[in-house]
């Protein structure tokens, strides 16, 4: 307690010093600052008592008080004390670049940069640069360690970066220190920052006066440990970086020259302005792939949901899902309904027995005898459908990497260009954290190998998204949160109605999520032979909300998750046929974290718009202006709304489908049932 209180007290004088730059031109000699292009966000950097600190303000209001920077090393003194600023440089950057796919097609990267050179005043005389980029939508900073005699090979035992909040903001978070801590598959909680313990990022916060939203995350995680956030100690608001460890406790192993990931703080005036988030993309290097013509967003179905509701098994036997006959049935359904992909799980040997513990038993080239991989690849291609390969590793990284090239070469030879991978484990067999530098290196190796063989990746149980999809756009989607599957497991309890309204303002700010929407058998009768009760796991949504999730929860790979037979003779399935998966423009019309979201997206290379609205357990009505439509154009709105008496608990299947003419002057009354939603396709009349 005394250590933190002392640090906080010593910082107060420094607060007064640094706050002067927000109001006057009287800046201390060693205090440097950089502002966003619009002048609203400002970062100050200074040395106080030999330690390097930074501070953040918006519109002259402090958001972060003096927050310390530095490292602790194994076998070497901490790079924290006896520091001085030796120089600085500045740059301004303004460029608009185009994504191969995304929530928006064009991204503007407009920022001001400050690079502060820092060195120790005494031996060993190590040095580093602290680089800050200030954007209109937030800031990013990182450490750059140049090659130097006093710092060659190193092991970081702790990164000392702090986020010393000026306000006891409200935070939305999932823990990083509980069972399944490495798999991010937990429900979100909210609380004041001062009482959180150890949490994952993105960490979304709202200041107590409601004027500012802040999101702490990271960008360009390449050869480093994933960042979690350690909570305050003894009633403070001081958050600290906490890195996932190797099996022996090391955090990061490296050699200079070396750069860390960017630590990002996204800023917005209201929750709806947080999305789409592009700050992480702008802090990643540009696309390194010369040809991206083979990278194509798509909808897909799959032999998957049946395993979760116990109508099929991954393992061999009488209920084996991944058979040649069953896969052809799925391919035929996809071809008949304009769905490009078919995922098949359980096709490869290794699933028999305890597949989670038997990680080294998986083969990624050997199919079960009742599954004809080459023949099915040919059959799918003849139907204009892509067969999506599944690679579950159970955390057996050595086993997977040993087969990586041969497996990917086989898939490429068969014309298979998409893989869904899985890592159902909390630590690797070697004892490394799921989010350690060891695993970060593995995920990078996989995406680079996939790019070599022109393969797109959809990663479940992933490292969290830090914008790498800009550099490797074949990294299409990830899970990394509680998805639809949790609605199938009787012992888990389904996702509550507010879950997706939390995801939109937290997990989805990192990047696309393969949530797997589109379940129509909401009572899960096919899995049990009877409707599930309220106290059993089942989707806590209406049918219209399942449709709206295709627009609200972004992924360039969107699954129609239910069994094909559950879509037959269902008029609402037409929306899944029609909905786009790649967007030119995204506009968040309104939203409140944990309560509701309304978002409109314009399809890429199309004049069509799609609007999705979802709510929590409360019924709501909104007046939604369609001012985003092209003025003077006439449109038809195809509306899939909650039907009479609809609610997630009592009547989830009621859906009302209608059409009406609209234009840019139209206001739609969007009525949402409890746990409900609305999905709208808006197409030009002509």
N, C-alpha and C positions, 0 to 999 in steps of 0.2 A: 504493500500500500504506500509506504513512504517513498519508495523509488518513483512510482508513477506520480504521486502528488508533487514530489520535488521537481520532476521533469515538467509537469504541467505549470507549476508556479514560475519556474524559470522562463517558461515560454511566454508568460504574460507580458513581460517587458518587450519581448520580441514581437508580440502581437501589436503592441502600440507602435513599434518601429515600422513594421511592414504595412500596417493599415494606413500609414500616411500616403502611400502611393495611390490609394483609392480616392483620396480627397484633394491632395495637393501635389505640387511638383517637388516638394522637399523630400527627396529620397536619399537614404543613407548611401555612403560611397560604395559599399559592397553589396547593395541590394539591387537586383536586376528584375525586370518584369517584362511580360509579354501579354498582349491582349488579342482576343479573337478579332477577325476582320470587322465585325459589327461593334466592337468595343465593349460588349457586355460582359464577357468572361475574361478575367485577368488572373494571371499567376505571378507570384513574386517568389524569388529565390535569394537566399542570403545565408551567410555563415554567422552563427551566434555561439560564442564560447567554444569555438573549434568544431562545431557540428553543423552539418548542412541541413537546412529546412526549406520547405516550400509552403506556400499559402495560396488559397483560391478564393476569389470573390466573384459575384455576379451582380451587375448593376450597383456596384459599390457596397453590397452587403456581403459580409464574410460567410463563406460556406465551410471552408476548412481553415482552422487556426494552425499555427506553426506545426508542421508534421515532419518528423525526422526522416532522413534518408541514409542508406549505407548497407553494409554487409558484415556478417560474421563468417569467418573461415575456419575450417578444420586445420589445426597445426600452424596457424598464423594469426597475428593480431587482427582485431576487427578493423574494417575500413569505415571508421565512424568518427574518430577523435582527431584533433590537431589538424583540421582541414582548413584550406584557404582557397579562394577563387583566384585563378591565375589568368583567366581570359574569358571572352565570350564572343559569339558571332550570331548573326540574325539572318533570316531568310523569309521570303513570302512566296507562297505557291498558290496558283489558281488554275485548275485544269478540270475538264469534264471528260470522263471516260465511260465506255459502254460495257455493260455486263453481257456475257453470252446468254444468261438467264437470270432471273431475280424478281424481287418485289417491285423494282423499278428498273427501267432499261438504261437510264443515264444517271451517273453519280457525279456530283460536283465535289472535288477535293480542293477546298479553299481554306488555307490556314496560314498563320504566322508561326515561325519557329524561333526558339531561343536555345542556343547550345552554350552551356556553362561548363568551362573547364575547371576541374578541381584537383588539388594535390595535397598530400600530407606535408606538413611543415618540418617533420623530422623523419628519420629513418623508420621504415624502409623507403619512404619517398614515393609511394604508389600514387597513381593518378587515374582519373576517369572523367568522362563527360556526362553531364546530366542534360538530356535533350527534352525539351517541352514543345509540343505543338498545340496551339490554341485554335479551335474551330468555333463556329457559331453554335454548334450543337454539343460542345464539350471540350475536353482536353485529353491529351495523351502524353505520357512521359516514360522515358526508359533510361537505363544506364548503358553507356558504351565504354568498354574497357579496352584501351589500345594495347598493342604488344609493347612489353617493357621488361627490363631485366628484373625488376622487383616483383613482378607478377606474371608468371608463365602458366604452368599447370596449377590448378586450384580446385578446392572443394568448398562450396558454399554450404555452411551449416545452418544459416538463417539469413533471409533477406529482411532488413530492418525498416522497410518502407512503412510509413504510418499514414492513416487518414484520420486526422484529429478534427472531428466534426464540431462545428460551432453551435450546432443545434441538436437537441435530442429528437431527431427525426423519427418518423414512423417508418419501419422497414418491413419488407415482404421477403421471406427467406425460407430456405430449406437447410437443414443442418449438414455439417460435414464430419460429425464425430459420433455417429450412431450406426447401428447395423445397416448394411447396404450403403454405407457412407460414400462409397466410390461409384455408385450406380445412379445417383441423382433421382431415384424413383420414389419420391416422397411428396406428401401434400405440403403446400405452402402455409406458413404461419405468418402472422403480423404482430409486431410489438414495437415499443420504443427501442432505438438503437442501444440504449444504455443497458438493456437486459439480455441482449443476444449473446450467445456463447461462441460457437464456431460455425460458420456458415459458408455456403457455396456462392459463387458468382454465376450470373449477374445478381447483384444485390441492389434491389430497387428501394428507394427511400423518398419520402416527401417531408419537407420541412414543416415544422409545427404551424407556421402561419399559412401553409398551403400554397405559397408562392413559387416554390421550386421543387422539381423532381430531379433526383440524382440517381445514377446507376453506375456502380463500380464493377468493372470487368477487366479483361485483358485482351490484347490483340497480338497477332503474329507469334503464337506459341510454337516454336520450332525445335529447340534443343534445350529445354528447361523443364522444371516441374510445374504442374498446374498450380495456379494460385487459388487458395481459399482465404477466408477472412477470419482472423481470430478476434473475438469480441472484446469489449472493454473489461477492465479490471477495476473493481472497487468503485463503482458508481461514476466512472468517467465516460467519455464518448470517444475514446481513443481506439480506433480499429487498426489492426496490424496484419500485414501479409503473413500467411501461413502456407508453406510449400509442402506438397506431398513427397514422402521420402522414398529412397531406395531401401532395400531390405536391411542395410546396416545403419540407417539413419541419415546418410548423406542426402542432401537436398539437390544440389546441382554439381556436376563434375564438368570441368571445362578447361580451356586453354585460350589465352589471349592471342589475337584480338577476339573479342567476344561482345555480343550485345544481348540484353535481356529482352523479354517480351515487353510490349507497351502496357502500362497500367492506364486504364481509361476511366474517365468520369464523364458520362453523358449527362447533359443538362437540358431541362425543358421547363416551360411555364405551366404546362398541364400534361396530364397523363397521355392524352391523345397525340401529343407532339413527340412522344418517345419513339413511335413507330411510323414508317420503317426506319430502323437504326442502321446508319451507314458508317459511323465513325470507325468501327473495327475494320471494315473493308478498306477505308482510306489509309489505314495504318499497316496494311499488308502490301507486299510487293505486287506489281502487275502480273498478269497472266504469263506463265512461262511456256504454255503450250502453243505451238505454231498453228496447229489445226484443231479447231473445236467443232468441226462439222458433225462429228460423231456423238457429241454430247447433246442429248435431247430430253427435255422434261417430258414426263408421261404420267398417265394414270395406269394403275395395275390392279389385278386381283391376285389371289394366291391361295395355295394350300397352306393355311396358317391358322385361321380362326377356328377351324374344326378341331385343332389340337387343344385350343384353350377351352372349348366347351365340351371336350371329350367325345366328339363324334369320330375323331381320327387320332392316330398316334404318330409321333416322329419315328419311333422305333419300328422294326420289322414285326410282322405278325398279321393277324386277321383284320385289324383296323388301320393298317399302314396307309397313310394318306398319299405318300409320294409314289404312286404306281403309274405305269405307263398309261393305263386305261383312264385313271382319274385325271391325270394331267392333260390328256387329250380333251376330256370333257371341259376342263377349264379353258384350254386354248380355244375350243370352238365357241364357248360363251364370250370370251374376250373379242374374238374376230367378229362375231355377230353384233356386238354392241359398241364397236369403235374404241375398245380399250387396248392399249398397245402392249402391256406387259402382263406376264404371268409368273409370279413367284412360286417356287416349290421348295418347301422346307422338309427335311428328313429324307432327302434323296441319296445321301452319301453314307457310307458305312461309318459306324462309331456311335450311333444313337442307342444301341441296345445296352441295357444295364443303367448304371448311374452315370449318365453322360456328363454331368457337371463335374464329378470327381475324376472321370476317366478322360481328361482333356487330351492326353496323348494318343487316344485310340482313334481319333478322327482321321479319315482319309479325305482329301479334297479333290481326288480324281476317281476314286473307286465307288461306283454306284451299287446300290442294293440290286439283287438279281431281278426284281420285278420293276426296275426303272431303267429304261433305255435312253440314256443321255444323248448320244449322237442322233438316234432316230427321232427323239422328241425335238431336238434342235432343228432338224430338217422339217419336221411337221409344223412347228411354230412358224418358221420362215415362210413356208408355203401358204400360211394363213395370214401373213403380214403381222405376226405377233412376235414379241421378244420374250425369250425364256430368261427369267431372272434367277441366277444361281444363288444358293444360300451357303454361306460359310460360317458355321458356329464353331468357335475356338474353345469355349469354356475357359479362356485365359491361358491355354497352352501355347504360349507365344513361340517357344523354340520349335515346337511341332509344326506350327503354321508357317513360320518363316522358312523352315526347311523345305516345305512343299510349295512355297509361294510362286516361284518362277514356273515350275512345271505345271501347276494347276492353272495359273493365269494363261500360260501358253496354250494349254488344252482348250480353255474356254474361248480364247481368241480364234483358234483354228476352227471351232464350231460356230463362229459368228455370234457368240454370246458376249454382250457388251455391258452387262449390269450385274452387280453382286450386292446382296444384302449380307453383311457380316454381323457377328455377334460375339460378345465377350461376357458371358454370364458368369462372373466371378467377382469377388471383392479384392482379392490379391492374387498375383500370379503364383504358380507352383513354386517359384523361386523366392516368394515372399515380398516382392515389390508391390507397392501401392498401385492400384488401378490407374492412378493419375500421376504417377511418378515420371521422372525424366526418362526412365527405361521405357515406359509405355508411350510417352510422347514420341520418342525416337521410333518406336514400332509403328505407330499410326502413320508417321511420315514415310517410313519405308514402304508401307502398304500402298499409300496413295501415289507415291512415285512409281512403284511397280505397276500399279493399275493404269497409270497414264501411259506407260511404255507399251502396254497391250491394248490401249484404247478401251478401257473398262471404267464405267461409272460406279461409284461406291455410295451405298446407303448403310451407315454404321450404327448399330445398336450397342448399348452399353459403351458409349464412346468417351473420348476426351471431349470436353466441352468446346463448342465452336468459338474460335477467336478470329474468324474472317479469312481462314486459309482458302476458302472457296474462290477468292479472287485470284490467287496464285495458281491453284489447281482446281479449275472449275469442274473437274470430274468428281470432286467431293460434293455430291449433290445434297444429301440430307443426312440427318442423324436422329436418334431417339433422344436420350439424355434427359428424360423426365418421365413421369407416370403417363403412359399412353392408354389407348383403348383397352389393351389386354387386361388391365386391372379391373375392368368391368365384368370380366368373365369368371374370375376366381372366387369361389364361394367363401374361402377363408380369409380373403383380404379386405372385403368391403369395397364397393365400387367407388369411383371418383365422384365426389359430391358435385352438385350443380354449379358451384362457383369455380370449379377447378380450371376450366378452360379460360375463364375471365381473369384468373391469376396468371396462367401461362402466357397470355398475350403480352403482359407488361413485365414479365420476368424472363423465363427461359427463352421465349421467342425473340427477345432483343439480341440474343447471341447469334441466332441464325435459324435456318429452316428446321422443322421438326417433323419426323415421320410419325405422326400421331395415330394414323390408320383410322380415319373416320368412316362413316357410311354403314353402320350397323342398322338394319331394318327390323330384325327380329329382336326388338328391344326387351321383350320378356324372356328371351333365351329359351323358348319352348323346345327347339330342336335339340338342345343339349341335355335337357332334363325330362322331356316328355310332358311338361306342365309349365305354366307360367311361374316364374320365380317371384317369391314374396318380396316385400319391401325390405325385410331384414336380411336378404340375400344379395349377393353381388349381381348387379345388372346395370346397364347404362342408365345413368340418372339424367336423361335428356328426353326431349320429344324427338319425333322423327324429323320435324322441320329443323331442329337444332343440329342433328347429324348432317343435314345438307349444308347448313350455314357454316359448319366447321371447315368445309372445303375452301371457303374464302377467308375465314378468320385465321385459321392456323395454316401458315404458309409452308408449303413444301413443293419443290419442283417434281418430286415423285409422290403422287397422291394415291393411296390405296382405297379401293372399294372393298372394305374389309370383310363383309359378310359372305356367307355361302352363296354361290350363284343362284341356287333354287329360291333363296329368300328375296331375290330381285324380280323373279318372274311374275308378270302380270301386276307389277307395282308401278302405277303412273308416276310416282315421285322419282323413280329411277332415271327418268328422262333428264333430270337436272344433273345427275352424275355423268350421263353421256355428254351433256352439253358444256359443263363447266370447264373453264380453262385452267391451266396449271402454270403458266408463265405470263408475267405481267409487264406492262409498259409503265403504268402509273398506279400508285397506291395512295389512297386518301383515307385517313382515320377520321371519321365524322364526329364520333363522340365515344367516350369510354370512361369508366371508373374502375380502378383496380379491385378485382374480386366481386364486382357487381354486374357490369355489362360492357359490351363492345359493339360498335357499329363501324364497319369498314367497307369501302368501295374500291374495287380494283378494275382497271382497264386491261383487257387482254392484249398481249403483244401481237403486233401485226394484224390487228382486228379493231373494228369500231365498237365492239361489244364491251359492256361493263357488267360486272357482277357485284352484288351487294349482299353482305352477310351481317346479321345481327344476332347476338346471343345474350342471354341473361342468366343470373344465378337462380336461387330458389324463389325469387320474387317475380311476379308478373309485372310487366312494364309496358308502357305505350310511348312511342316517340314520334315526333313530327320531323321527318327527314327530307330536307330540300335536295333536289336533284340538280343543283346548280353546276355540278361538275360535268354535266352533259354538254355537248357542243350546241351553242346557241343557234337557233333556227332549224335544227334537225328534229325530225319526229321519230319517236322510238315506241317499241312495244315492251312493256314490262311483264315478264312471266314470273308470277309470284307463287312461292311455296311457303305457306304460312301455317302456324299452329291452327288446327281446326277447332270446331265447337267443342267446348269442354276439355280441351287439351291440358294436360299437365304431366310432368315427368313421372309423378307418383301414381296417379289414378288412371290417366288416359293418354299414354305417350304416343300412341299410333295415329291419333287424329291429325290429319293434314288437309289443308284446303289449298287447291291449286286454281289460280285464276290468271287472267290477262287483262291489261288495260293500256291505253295509249298514254304516253308521258312525253315531256320535253324538259328543257332546262328550267322552266318556271314551275314545274310540278312539285308539290310537297306530298310525300307519302305518309300515311299513318301506319306505322309499323307496330303491330300489336304482338307482344311476346307473352306466352303462357309461362307459368312457373317452370323453371328449368327448360325453357323453350328457346325458339329461334325463328329466324326467317331468312330464306335464301331467294334472291331475285336475279334473274338474267334479264338484262336490258339490251335489246338489239334494235338497230335501225329498222324502220318500217320498210324501207326500200332495199 
